[in-house]
Structure formats: C-alpha cells, structure tokens
C-alpha cells in the first residue's frame, strides 16, 4: 500500500509543475513576464515552493 501511495504522491507533486512548465514553454508573443526581468525566476521560485509544500503536506499526512 505504501508503494502505491508513494508513486501517486510523486505524480501529484510533478503534475502541477508540469502544467506550469507547459504554459511557460509555449511561444506566446504577449506574456506579462517577458517584459519583467524577474518574471522567470519568480515562476521557478513558485514551482519550488509548490513542490516543497506538497512534499511536506504528504509527509505530514504519512502518505510518503
């Protein structure tokens, strides 16, 4: 049971990061972040914080 939950939680952590990376991987011409010099570092920081939050949440719930 733990084996299945650990794979499920790994997928749950990576899916939001994949969604964010997919949106930023598209070649949009007019994105607000393209004109702001700290746009991409901010998105990377949000992705790291999101992954850390999900990882800590799953560990507190004893799912990992």
C-alpha positions, 0 to 999 in steps of 0.5 A: 500500500505504501508503494502505491501511495508513494508513486501517486504522491510523486505524480501529484507533486510533478503534475502541477509543475508540469502544467506550469512548465507547459504554459511557460514553454509555449511561444506566446508573443504577449506574456506579462513576464517577458517584459519583467526581468524577474518574471522567470525566476519568480515562476521557478521560485513558485514551482519550488515552493509548490513542490516543497509544500506538497512534499511536506503536506504528504509527509505530514499526512504519512502518505510518503 
